[in-house]
Amino acid sequence: MTTIVQQDRGDFYVNDPAVTFNTATTKLWLRSEYSQEYEGPFDVTLITQTDRYAKLIVAFPSDFDVNHKNGFYTYYIGQGSDTQPDLIYNQDIVKIITEPGGAPGEDEYISTNERRKADVYYRPNY
């Protein structure tokens, strides 16, 4: 799943929710696939739930999108302490995008090797 965090909120879709979410006690944690560090807990608001999926709105801190937290995370929806979840209802991989890319050509890249010159350091004799 990919979610875009804009104005301190992100939409999460959970497939096949086995548990009816009690949003008063349910939180969301993110664990970075890069550093394996936890972020959260974040407040969750249930928007809609069917037998097939649930849509959740997650309230992120005001500086979350400014800090460019782009990347892949494992999200955990459940209950627990401040640092990590104790009871997990659902978990999966999510790609977080905090700032979508700009228009093409905004940052021009000029190569220092336009003629594709290469140095050969080793060449076997066959």
C-alpha positions in Angstrom: 0.0 0.0 0.0 1.1 3.5 -0.7 -0.1 6.5 1.4 0.6 10.2 1.0 0.9 12.1 4.2 -0.4 15.7 3.6 -1.4 18.2 6.2 -0.5 15.8 9.0 -2.9 13.0 8.0 -2.7 9.8 6.0 -5.2 7.3 4.7 -4.7 3.6 5.5 -6.7 0.8 4.0 -6.7 -2.5 5.9 -7.7 -5.6 4.0 -10.0 -8.2 5.7 -10.2 -6.6 9.2 -10.7 -9.4 11.6 -11.4 -7.2 14.6 -13.8 -4.2 14.9 -11.5 -1.3 15.7 -12.1 0.5 18.9 -10.6 3.8 17.9 -10.4 5.1 21.5 -7.7 2.6 22.3 -6.4 1.6 18.9 -3.2 3.2 17.7 -0.8 2.9 14.8 2.9 2.4 14.9 5.4 2.6 12.0 8.7 0.6 12.0 11.2 1.8 9.5 12.5 -1.0 7.1 15.7 1.0 6.9 16.6 1.7 10.6 14.2 -0.7 12.3 13.2 2.1 14.7 9.6 2.6 15.8 7.6 5.8 15.2 4.4 6.4 17.1 1.9 5.7 18.5 -0.4 7.7 16.2 -4.1 8.3 16.7 -6.5 6.4 14.4 -10.0 7.3 13.2 -12.1 4.7 11.6 -13.9 6.1 8.5 -15.6 3.1 7.0 -15.5 -0.7 7.6 -17.0 -3.5 5.7 -16.4 -7.3 5.7 -13.7 -6.8 3.1 -11.7 -3.7 4.2 -11.5 -0.8 6.6 -10.4 2.8 5.8 -8.6 4.6 8.6 -7.4 8.1 8.9 -4.1 8.5 10.9 -3.2 11.8 12.6 0.5 12.4 12.3 2.5 15.1 14.2 2.7 18.5 12.6 6.3 18.1 11.7 6.0 14.6 10.2 5.8 15.6 6.6 8.4 18.4 7.0 11.0 15.8 8.3 10.7 13.9 5.0 9.9 10.5 6.4 9.6 9.0 2.9 10.3 5.3 2.8 9.0 1.8 3.4 7.6 1.0 6.8 5.8 -1.9 8.5 2.7 -0.5 10.1 1.1 -2.1 13.2 -2.5 -1.4 14.2 -3.2 -2.4 17.7 -2.8 -1.5 21.4 0.3 -1.1 23.4 2.8 1.0 25.3 4.4 4.2 24.1 7.2 2.7 22.1 5.8 -0.4 20.4 2.5 -2.4 20.2 1.7 -5.1 22.6 -1.5 -6.4 20.9 -1.5 -6.3 17.1 -4.7 -6.4 15.1 -3.1 -5.9 11.7 0.3 -5.4 10.2 1.6 -4.9 6.7 4.1 -3.0 4.6 3.4 0.6 3.6 5.2 3.1 1.4 5.0 6.6 3.0 5.3 9.6 0.7 5.5 12.9 2.5 6.3 15.2 -0.4 5.5 14.2 -3.9 8.2 14.9 -6.5 8.3 18.2 -8.4 7.9 18.8 -12.1 10.5 17.3 -14.4 13.5 19.4 -15.1 13.4 21.6 -12.0 16.9 20.5 -10.9 19.0 20.3 -13.9 21.8 17.7 -13.9 24.9 18.3 -16.0 27.2 15.4 -16.4 30.9 15.8 -16.2 31.4 12.9 -18.7 29.3 13.9 -21.7 31.4 12.0 -24.2 31.2 8.7 -22.2 34.9 8.3 -22.0 35.9 5.2 -19.9 39.1 4.1 -18.3 40.1 0.5 -18.8 42.0 -0.8 -15.7 42.0 -4.5 -16.6 41.6 -6.2 -19.9 42.1 -9.9 -20.1 43.9 -11.4 -23.0 42.0 -14.2 -24.7 
